[in-house]
Structure formats: C-alpha cells, structure tokens
C-alpha cells in the first residue's frame, strides 16, 4: 500500500519514507528507512540536499549515498556517509 501525503502521518505503518522535491520530515524515528531523492543536475537541489545532509550527520543518522546510473535507470551504492 502506498500513502501519498504532504505531512508526517504514517497511518499504514509503512517502513519506508520517500522524500522528494526538498521536503523534510520532522521525525524519522517511526521509519526503518528514509530515501531522499533530488535532482543531481540542478545546483540548487544539490546544495539544499547538502545542507540537509549536515543535519542528518549532526543527528548521527546512519547514511548511505546511492547514485543514479544511466544503465536502465538503476542506481548503485556510492558510499557510506559518516
């Protein structure tokens, strides 16, 4: 089941949160995994993502960076972030 919302509600107990377009979640504790998707070709999006990354690091959130490849729209694990 997919729940589309602009708020922080998780009424179906989904384990994964997907954030797009620079949206931020106030509390990630109810999620097993949070995916943040941004346009790496758009300088303002990249800069905003870097600022959010600083906050995740400060909160000691475990992070992994995945990068899109041109092959069949797939991504690959680029690095662990600490």
Steps between C-alpha positions, in 0.01 A plus 500: 500500500623849419397804701554838329503798731663834563512438877684273742213253554568127460153348541583170328822439694717511188867420565635734229463875457584654164565875495504693171539863391687605815221401738623437854359277774499624858544153652657198328477274805184318386660393171744216439639677195471846347587562134564855392487556126629815334609617157879474492507711183337797670755703703244643745361151571849365561588785736175457694564125529850570634352726767252227603790252506671715763191470719484123455868473593452719807214272609731198445260351248651198318542608137572335167534692175357338188565642157292461186664340199392531139469123464131408509425771756674310778700635786804372682625539854761770471625525860422492870480848646630572847 
